[in-house]
Amino acid sequence: MATKEDVYEAIKTVIDPEVGFDIVSLGLIYDAKVEGDHVDVTMTLSTRGCPLHEMMVQWVKDAVLKLPDVNSVDVEVVWEPAWNISMASDEVKKALGAI
């Protein structure tokens, strides 16, 4: 059975094309829950009007479905808490000039 850590590693393959960093390092993934062969992912986007909204959700689903023993994925996009640069990893903050 996949673990939460496996899910996060899989999602790290999803790169935000606008900034060139993976969405886990950007802090856009809020949670992942594994129940048997099903995974629920809670995430946000950097802006509500993101033109890649549906594509990003599909990319997350596709990445998680590549894990062995995962047969279904639901992705919920939430807006609270609102994303901000402080949620990103130090590497991302440094690269974007936030620290």
C-alpha positions as CSV (number, residue, x, y, z in Angstrom):
1,M,0.0,0.0,0.0
2,A,1.2,3.5,-0.8
3,T,2.1,5.8,2.1
4,K,1.6,9.5,2.5
5,E,5.3,10.0,1.8
6,D,5.0,8.0,-1.4
7,V,2.2,10.3,-2.5
8,Y,4.2,13.5,-1.8
9,E,7.2,12.1,-3.7
10,A,4.9,11.3,-6.7
11,I,3.5,14.8,-6.6
12,K,7.0,16.3,-6.6
13,T,7.1,15.3,-10.3
14,V,4.5,18.0,-11.0
15,I,6.2,21.2,-11.9
16,D,4.4,24.6,-11.9
17,P,5.3,25.8,-15.4
18,E,5.0,29.4,-14.4
19,V,7.8,29.3,-11.8
20,G,9.6,26.0,-12.6
21,F,9.4,24.4,-9.2
22,D,7.5,21.3,-8.1
23,I,4.2,22.0,-6.4
24,V,5.2,20.3,-3.1
25,S,8.2,22.6,-2.7
26,L,6.0,25.5,-3.5
27,G,3.8,24.5,-0.6
28,L,0.7,24.0,-2.7
29,I,-0.1,20.5,-1.3
30,Y,-1.8,20.8,2.0
31,D,-2.5,17.1,2.7
32,A,-2.7,13.6,1.3
33,K,-4.7,10.7,2.8
34,V,-4.3,7.1,1.7
35,E,-7.1,4.7,2.4
36,G,-6.4,1.4,0.8
37,D,-6.1,1.9,-2.9
38,H,-7.6,5.4,-2.8
39,V,-5.9,8.7,-2.2
40,D,-7.4,12.1,-1.3
41,V,-5.2,15.1,-2.0
42,T,-6.0,18.6,-0.7
43,M,-4.2,21.4,-2.5
44,T,-4.3,25.0,-3.5
45,L,-3.0,27.1,-6.3
46,S,-1.0,30.3,-6.1
47,T,-3.9,32.4,-7.5
48,R,-7.6,31.8,-7.9
49,G,-7.5,32.7,-11.5
50,C,-4.7,30.3,-12.4
51,P,-5.3,29.4,-16.1
52,L,-3.8,26.0,-15.5
53,H,-6.2,25.1,-12.7
54,E,-7.8,22.0,-14.3
55,M,-4.5,20.9,-15.8
56,M,-2.7,21.1,-12.5
57,V,-5.4,18.9,-10.8
58,Q,-5.1,16.4,-13.6
59,W,-1.3,16.3,-13.4
60,V,-1.6,15.6,-9.7
61,K,-4.0,12.8,-10.3
62,D,-1.8,11.3,-13.0
63,A,1.3,11.4,-10.8
64,V,-0.4,9.7,-7.9
65,L,-2.0,7.0,-10.1
66,K,1.4,5.9,-11.2
67,L,2.0,4.6,-7.7
68,P,1.6,0.8,-7.3
69,D,-1.6,-0.1,-5.5
70,V,-3.3,3.3,-6.1
71,N,-6.4,2.9,-8.2
72,S,-8.3,6.1,-7.6
73,V,-7.5,9.7,-6.6
74,D,-9.6,12.7,-5.7
75,V,-8.1,16.1,-5.6
76,E,-9.8,19.0,-3.8
77,V,-8.6,22.5,-4.5
78,V,-9.2,24.8,-1.5
79,W,-8.6,28.5,-1.0
80,E,-8.2,28.6,2.7
81,P,-5.6,29.1,4.0
82,A,-4.6,31.3,1.0
83,W,-1.2,30.4,-0.4
84,N,1.7,32.7,0.2
85,I,5.4,32.5,-0.4
86,S,6.1,31.7,3.3
87,M,4.6,28.2,2.6
88,A,7.3,27.4,0.1
89,S,10.5,25.6,0.9
90,D,13.6,27.6,1.8
91,E,15.1,26.6,-1.6
92,V,12.2,28.1,-3.5
93,K,12.1,31.2,-1.4
94,K,15.7,31.8,-2.0
95,A,15.4,31.2,-5.7
96,L,12.5,33.6,-5.9
97,G,14.2,36.3,-3.9
98,A,11.9,35.9,-0.9
99,I,14.8,35.4,1.6
